[in-house]
Amino acid sequence: MERGKTARALLLAGLLLAGGIGLKCEYASAEERTSDLPGLTYDHSMELIYAQNFSVDYYEGEYALITIKDGGRFLVVPEGAAIPEGLDPDIVTIQQPVQEIYLVAAAAMDLFRAVDGLGAIGLSGTQEDSWYIPEAREAMEQGEILYAGKYSAPDYELILKEGCDLAIESTMIYHTPEVKEKLEEFGIPVLVENSSYESHPLGRTEWMKLYAVLLDKEEQAEAVFEKQAEKLKAVESEEETDKTVAFFYISSNGYANVRKSGDYVSKMIDLAGGAYIFQDLGDTENALSTMNMQMEEFYAGAKEADYIIYNSTIDGELQDLQGLLGKNPLLKDFKAVKEGQVWCTTQNLYQETTSLADMIVDIHTILTEEEPEDQQNFIYRLK
């Protein structure tokens, strides 16, 4: 029990220090957050609970300034309104209505879906058969969303033909900066979303509020987000457990790929009342959220974990326990395997960014119920 309490206390302290509980984003000073822009008068700022990597400031006349940490500033200009003169050259303007988005950041699709905003997406950087969001797959099947190439090889001809008015890229675009430059040369604003850098799970979900600003759907986003926040609060109000959890997958070259201790998945485990088995793993300077471990090292660290959750989102869902044991015979000696506490994620987990609180509830359920259902929302038992 003490280990679970310690993990929860450390998590809360970290979030408070980072400004995650109702504090303003620290990358913008108070003066910057409340200052007027040329031709615009500051009104108020969006209140964020968990997200740390963006802010939204509203100005009179329904203008909104989106600031993304290490990702630039974007002034959302209402339909029919004039673009203010004298803006800082680093501020990119996005004129509403936004209705032909080239969406490359796959994690954002579910956030648009949650606010009934798929109609604003006309182009996708993910092919039809790679979507686990039914609405997105169906929209592509019906030709409402067209495949326009992945982040490194966009179909510029199609993008221009369709009248793309905004490209939303993941941070992978920084590996091919020439693509970003080319899109901008065509006059297409490029917004690089970095929700993957949010340390709190619901920080990722809260990015739906940013996309809602583009579509004038802030109220819908607030309602959807509040439901997820309420689910998390319900779990947090319950007693912690002393159960330890290993979350990993076996790579094609035989390594155990695990989450770092500060990653959002390990924090989901802590928030669910458990304790991630690797409490002090990985350096903070490396932005990667996972790392590879030799199986012998993984065996030593995770053999006594009370629960195993296998991450199927990389190499596909496992059908049974034998499928897991076939990846490495050392796993048969794990405590969780012997006690029948081996679970596997569904492949839609990472794409359904709106439902991370549901995943926390899933983990909490298997940790606390004596006989939990074998099939939860995002995890299922391997037998």
N, C-alpha and C positions, 0 to 999 in steps of 0.2 A: 504493500500500500504506500509506503514512504517513497518508493522510487517514482510512482505515478504522480504523487503530490509534488515532488521535487521538479519533475519534468514540466508539470503544468505551471508551477511558479516561475520557473526559468523562462518558459514561453511567454507568459504574461509580462514579465519584466522586460523581455526583449522587445515585445510589441510596444510597450509604453515608451521605451527609450527611442524606438524608431518612429514614434508618432502615430502608431497604428490605431489607437483608440480615441477617435474623435479629435485628433490634432491635425493642424494644417500641414501640408507638405513642406518639408524643411528646405527644399531646394529653391524656394522662392521666398524672399524676405517679405516682411509685413508691408513695407512700403511698396514693393512691386505688386503685391496682391491687391492693394487698395488704390493704386494710382490710376488716374485717367489716361486714356489714350488720345492721340490727336483727333479732335472732333467727337470724342465719345466721353461720357461721364460714367464713372464706376458706380454700380448699384449694389451688388452683393456677390458672394462666392458660394459655390456648391459645397454643401457639407458632405464630407466623406468619412466613413467609419474605419475602413480597413485599407483601402488603396493608398499607396505611397508614391506612385510613379506618374500621376497626372493630377491636374487641378483644372477647374472651370470657373472663370470669373465672368459675371454678367454685367452688361452695360446698358444704359438707357436706350430704348429703341429695339430691345430684344436681340442685341448683338451678344455674342459669347466668345470669350477667348479661352481656347484650350491650350494648356501648357503640358507637354510631355517631358518628363525627366530625361535629359540627354537625347531628346527627340524633336525639339523645336516648339514653335508656337503657331497656332492656327486660329484665325479670326473667322467665326461663322457669321456670315452676313445674311440677314433675313431676305426672303424673296421680295424683289422689287426695291430693296433699299440700296443706297449708294455705298460703295467702298470708300471709307474715310481716306482723305489725303494726308500725307505726311507720316504714315505708319513706318515703324522701324523696318528696314529691308528684310530682316529675318522673320517677319510675321507673314505667314502664308494665308491668303484669303480663300475661303470656301463659300461659294454663293449657293444659298438654298433656292430651289429644292435640290437635294442630293438624290439622284435617282438612277445613276448608272455607275455603280461602284465596281471596281476590279478588286475583288477580295482574295488576297493571297494568304493572309494570316488565318489559318484554318480555325484556330481557337476562337476567333471572333464570330464565326457563323452562328453558333448557338446563342450568342448574346443578341444578335440581330433578330434571330427567330423568336427569342423571348419577348421582344417588344413589338412583335408583328412587323418587322422591318425587312423581311426577305425581298419584298418588292423593290427595294432600293438597290439590290445587288443584281447586276446584269452579267457580270463576268467572274469566273472563278479560277483560282490557281491550283485547285484540286480537282482531279477528274471524278466523274460521276460515281464510279464503282469504289472510290476511296472514302466516300462520305458515309458515316454511320448515323447522321441526322436525317431521318426519313424525309422531312420537308425539303431539305437541300437536295437530296438525291432525286426526289420527285420533280422539283423545279428544273433540274438539269435534264431529266428524262423528257419533260414537256417542252424543252427549249426556252424556258423562261430565264435560265442562267446558262451561259455558254462557257465552255472551257477555253481560256485564253492563254494557256501556257503557265508553267511553273515560274517561280520567282526569278530564276536565272535565265529563262528563255521565253519571255512573253511574246505573244503574237501581236506585235505593234499594229499591224494592218487591221486586225479585228478590233483591237482596242480603240483605234481612231475611228473606224467605221461605226462602232456602236456609240460613239459620243461619250466616252468615259469621262466622268467629272471628278473622280477621286480614286486613288489607288491606296489600299490599306495593306501594308506589307508587314511581315514578321521581321525580326532582327536578322534573319538570314540574308536579307537584302544587302547588308553591310559587307557580305562576301563578294557581291557583284555590284559595286557602287556605280558602275557605268550604266546599269539598268535604271537605277534611280535617277541618274542624271538625264538619261534619254527621255524618261517619262516626263520629267520636269521641263525639258526642252519643248515637249509637245504641249506644254501648258496644263499638264495634269498634276494637281497637288498630290504629294506622296506623304502619307501619314504612316510612320513606323510605330506600331504598337509594341509595347514591351511589358504586357501583362504577365509574361512568364517570369519576370523579375520580381513580381510581388511575392513577399515571403509568407503572407497569410493567405490561406486558400480563398477566403471570401474577398480578398483584395483583387484576385483575378475576376471573380464574378462581378465585382463592383464596376469593372470597366464597361459594363452594359450602360452605365449612366453616361459615359463619354459618347458612345455611339448614339444614345438617345438624344443627345444635344444636336447631332447632325440632322436628326429626323423629326425634331420637335415632339419627342415622345418621353419626356422626362418623368411624367406622372406614371406611365406604364412601367418604366424601369424601376422607379422607386417602389411600386407595389410588388413587383416580382422579386426584387432584391430583399425586401422586408420579410417575405415568406421564407427565404433561405436563412436570413439572419435569425428569425424566430426558431427555426429548426436547430440551429447551432446553439442558441441560448438554452433551449430545452435540454440538450445533451450536456452542456457545460454545468447546468444546475445539479446534475446528478453526481454521485460519488465516483471518484477515480478508482481504477482497478490497479492491481499490481502485475497485469499481464503484459508480456513483452511481445513485440511483433517484428518480424523480418519481412521486408518488401523488396523484391528483386526479380530479375529474370536472368537466364543463362544465355550468354551471347553465343554467336556461331563459332567463335574461337575458344569457347569453354570457360570464359570468365563469368563471374557473378557480377552483374551490373546492379549496383545498389544506390539508393538515394543518400545524399549527404545529410548530415544531422540537421542543418538549417533549412533544408528543402521543404516546400509546401506539403509534399506527401508525408514526410516524417511529422510535420506539424499537424496534419489531419489525424494521424494516429494518436498524438499527444492530446489533441482536442477531444478525441473520442473516448478519452479516459485510459488509454493504454500508454505504453512507453516504447518508442522505437528502439530496436535492439542495439543499434549503433548510436550511442549518445554523444560521441565526440569524434565525428568522422568528417574528414575533408577540410580543406583550407577555405577561408572566406574570400581570398583575393581572386580565386578562379570562379568565373561566372557560371560554369557548368554545374548543374544540379545533381548530376550522377557521377559515379566513378566505377571503374572496374577493379575487382579484387580477384586474386588467385583463389581457386576453390579451396585450397588448404587453409588460407587465411579466413575466408568466408565461413568455412566449417567451424573453425575455432571460435569465431565471434558469434555465430548464429545458431549453433547446434542446439542450445538450450532454449531458444525462443519458444514461447507458448503457442504462437500462431505464425503461420506462413501465409503471406499473400503474394501470389505469383503475378507479375505484371505481364499481361498477355498483349498489350497494345503494340508491342514491337514485332513479335514473331508469331502472333496468332493465339487464339484461345486453345487451352488444353481440354481434352475430352475426359480424362480420368487421371488418377494418381499415377498409374503406370507411365503415362506420357511425361509426367514430371520426373519420375525416377529414371526414365530413359535418358534424360539429359545429363545426369551424373549419378553414379551409384552411391556416392557419399551421402546423398540426401536421405537415404533409407534409415540412417542412424539418427536423424533429427528428432527431437522430442515431439514437435508438432506433427510429424509424419506418423510416429508411433501412436499418438493420441487422437489422430483423425481430425486435426485442426489445420488442414491445408485448404486454402481458398485461392481462387483465381479471379482476376478482374475481367470484366467484359471489354470488348474492344472499343466500345463507344465512350469509355470513361473520359479520355483526354479531350474529345471533341465536345462533350456536353459540359461546357464550362459553367453553365447556369446552375448545375446540380451538384456542386462540390459539397454543399452541406448534406445532401442526401448520401453521398459517399461516407461522410463522417458518421452519419446515423447508421449506415450499414456496418461500419467497423465497430461502433459502440454496441450494436445489437449482438454481433457474434462474440464480443468480449464479455457481455453481461448476462445474456440469456442462457439458461442451462441447455435448452434444445432449440436453437435458432433454426429457422427455415433454411434449407440447403441453398435456395436461390434468393438472394437479396436484389436490390436495385442494380448494383454495379459489381457485385462479387458473388461467386457461387462456390460451393464446396466441391473439392475433388475427392472422388471415392475410388 
